[in-house]
């Protein structure tokens, strides 16, 4: 195996410790849960004399919170907040492989590359005795990002809060200050069942859904293009699921579709429902029943890049301007809780959740250098 830098070595150790989100893969305790990763990181932190505590989130699942105190009185707090869970993969994918400057394996990109870079910068700062004079620094390893973001939501609810949080995700080392929200809506049409040989005695709920689908596939996307955000572009809609009826010889009495509506800043669940309701009424389409198919709010992220700490991180990353991304992250719940948040990390989102997940090792080292530079610049 090629010689690895300390950060790359840590990444290999992290990938070799499976941490599949247990909600996504029940009954495999040998591969699921963040605890084995948390314990590993806690041992490293303890050896560096770093204070560590745990924050209960879900049964047997806790956020890891490590703290570097400032040398003087704390006037601000910065939090490094990557998540520790990964999506399901075959057991062989937890044997990391290095080839052509890339490390392959589940979690290399999403998002243990960020964990390795952030945690290494954090621990090295403590070991070198370079704690800022006025800024407290926390490393928060979050649970459950890949399902319900319970870890970041608990952090937002119970604290601690900070003046800036950096969520680790594969942004290709771009500094992200905005991302789209994620609203899942369910629309239901009601009909009347009847025997398939006498369909005129019933009302076909699938037929009632037809004009709604036609609008969602054709007119609605064009309407959404009229809305734009400088970093995110336009909101989008995707019909991801449809179900209706029980068998061919029964007229269906209900039809349900599930929408994935990506929102931009300024849009809310209420505004989207009103938008659709008005559009259906204008076109004479009978209104379907609306319901949410996701129990937690997922609003868009829109952090002011002019905040002093944001500007400091942009300088550390040698970026003139921030970027926006279409996917949802822990940064949104954290920001909703009162901590301005960025998204940053090594890797390309195209490799996240892929069959052959990988990350460029050079980017992992670069992410470490950027985060180190930022932490060392703090007052």
Secondary structure as the mmCIF struct_conf table of DSSP 4:
data_model
#
loop_
_struct_conf.conf_type_id
_struct_conf.id
_struct_conf.beg_label_comp_id
_struct_conf.beg_label_asym_id
_struct_conf.beg_label_seq_id
_struct_conf.end_label_comp_id
_struct_conf.end_label_asym_id
_struct_conf.end_label_seq_id
HELX_RH_AL_P HELX_RH_AL_P1 UNK A 6 UNK A 15
TURN_TY1_P TURN_TY1_P1 UNK A 16 UNK A 16
BEND BEND1 UNK A 17 UNK A 17
STRN STRN1 UNK A 20 UNK A 20
TURN_TY1_P TURN_TY1_P2 UNK A 22 UNK A 24
BEND BEND2 UNK A 25 UNK A 25
TURN_TY1_P TURN_TY1_P3 UNK A 26 UNK A 27
TURN_TY1_P TURN_TY1_P4 UNK A 29 UNK A 31
STRN STRN2 UNK A 32 UNK A 32
BEND BEND3 UNK A 34 UNK A 34
HELX_RH_AL_P HELX_RH_AL_P2 UNK A 35 UNK A 47
TURN_TY1_P TURN_TY1_P5 UNK A 48 UNK A 49
STRN STRN3 UNK A 51 UNK A 58
TURN_TY1_P TURN_TY1_P6 UNK A 59 UNK A 60
STRN STRN4 UNK A 61 UNK A 68
BEND BEND4 UNK A 71 UNK A 72
STRN STRN5 UNK A 76 UNK A 80
STRN STRN6 UNK A 83 UNK A 83
STRN STRN7 UNK A 86 UNK A 86
HELX_RH_3T_P HELX_RH_3T_P1 UNK A 91 UNK A 94
BEND BEND5 UNK A 95 UNK A 95
STRN STRN8 UNK A 97 UNK A 99
TURN_TY1_P TURN_TY1_P7 UNK A 100 UNK A 101
STRN STRN9 UNK A 102 UNK A 104
BEND BEND6 UNK A 105 UNK A 105
TURN_TY1_P TURN_TY1_P8 UNK A 106 UNK A 107
HELX_RH_PI_P HELX_RH_PI_P1 UNK A 108 UNK A 112
HELX_RH_AL_P HELX_RH_AL_P3 UNK A 113 UNK A 127
TURN_TY1_P TURN_TY1_P9 UNK A 128 UNK A 129
BEND BEND7 UNK A 133 UNK A 134
STRN STRN10 UNK A 135 UNK A 141
STRN STRN11 UNK A 142 UNK A 142
BEND BEND8 UNK A 143 UNK A 143
TURN_TY1_P TURN_TY1_P10 UNK A 145 UNK A 148
HELX_RH_AL_P HELX_RH_AL_P4 UNK A 150 UNK A 158
BEND BEND9 UNK A 163 UNK A 163
STRN STRN12 UNK A 164 UNK A 168
STRN STRN13 UNK A 171 UNK A 171
TURN_TY1_P TURN_TY1_P11 UNK A 172 UNK A 173
STRN STRN14 UNK A 176 UNK A 179
STRN STRN15 UNK A 181 UNK A 190
STRN STRN16 UNK A 192 UNK A 192
STRN STRN17 UNK A 195 UNK A 195
HELX_RH_3T_P HELX_RH_3T_P2 UNK A 196 UNK A 201
BEND BEND10 UNK A 202 UNK A 202
STRN STRN18 UNK A 203 UNK A 203
HELX_RH_AL_P HELX_RH_AL_P5 UNK A 205 UNK A 214
HELX_RH_PI_P HELX_RH_PI_P2 UNK A 215 UNK A 219
HELX_RH_AL_P HELX_RH_AL_P6 UNK A 220 UNK A 224
TURN_TY1_P TURN_TY1_P12 UNK A 225 UNK A 226
STRN STRN19 UNK A 229 UNK A 229
TURN_TY1_P TURN_TY1_P13 UNK A 230 UNK A 232
STRN STRN20 UNK A 233 UNK A 233
STRN STRN21 UNK A 236 UNK A 244
BEND BEND11 UNK A 246 UNK A 247
TURN_TY1_P TURN_TY1_P14 UNK A 248 UNK A 249
STRN STRN22 UNK A 250 UNK A 250
BEND BEND12 UNK A 253 UNK A 253
STRN STRN23 UNK A 254 UNK A 263
TURN_TY1_P TURN_TY1_P15 UNK A 265 UNK A 266
HELX_RH_AL_P HELX_RH_AL_P7 UNK A 269 UNK A 282
TURN_TY1_P TURN_TY1_P16 UNK A 283 UNK A 284
HELX_LH_PP_P HELX_LH_PP_P1 UNK A 285 UNK A 288
STRN STRN24 UNK A 289 UNK A 292
BEND BEND13 UNK A 293 UNK A 293
BEND BEND14 UNK A 295 UNK A 296
HELX_LH_PP_P HELX_LH_PP_P2 UNK A 299 UNK A 300
STRN STRN25 UNK A 301 UNK A 302
TURN_TY1_P TURN_TY1_P17 UNK A 305 UNK A 306
BEND BEND15 UNK A 307 UNK A 307
HELX_RH_AL_P HELX_RH_AL_P8 UNK A 308 UNK A 316
TURN_TY1_P TURN_TY1_P18 UNK A 317 UNK A 318
BEND BEND16 UNK A 320 UNK A 321
STRN STRN26 UNK A 323 UNK A 325
BEND BEND17 UNK A 326 UNK A 327
HELX_RH_AL_P HELX_RH_AL_P9 UNK A 330 UNK A 336
TURN_TY1_P TURN_TY1_P19 UNK A 337 UNK A 338
STRN STRN27 UNK A 341 UNK A 344
BEND BEND18 UNK A 346 UNK A 347
STRN STRN28 UNK A 348 UNK A 348
HELX_RH_3T_P HELX_RH_3T_P3 UNK A 349 UNK A 351
TURN_TY1_P TURN_TY1_P20 UNK A 352 UNK A 353
TURN_TY1_P TURN_TY1_P21 UNK A 355 UNK A 356
STRN STRN29 UNK A 358 UNK A 360
HELX_RH_AL_P HELX_RH_AL_P10 UNK A 361 UNK A 377
#
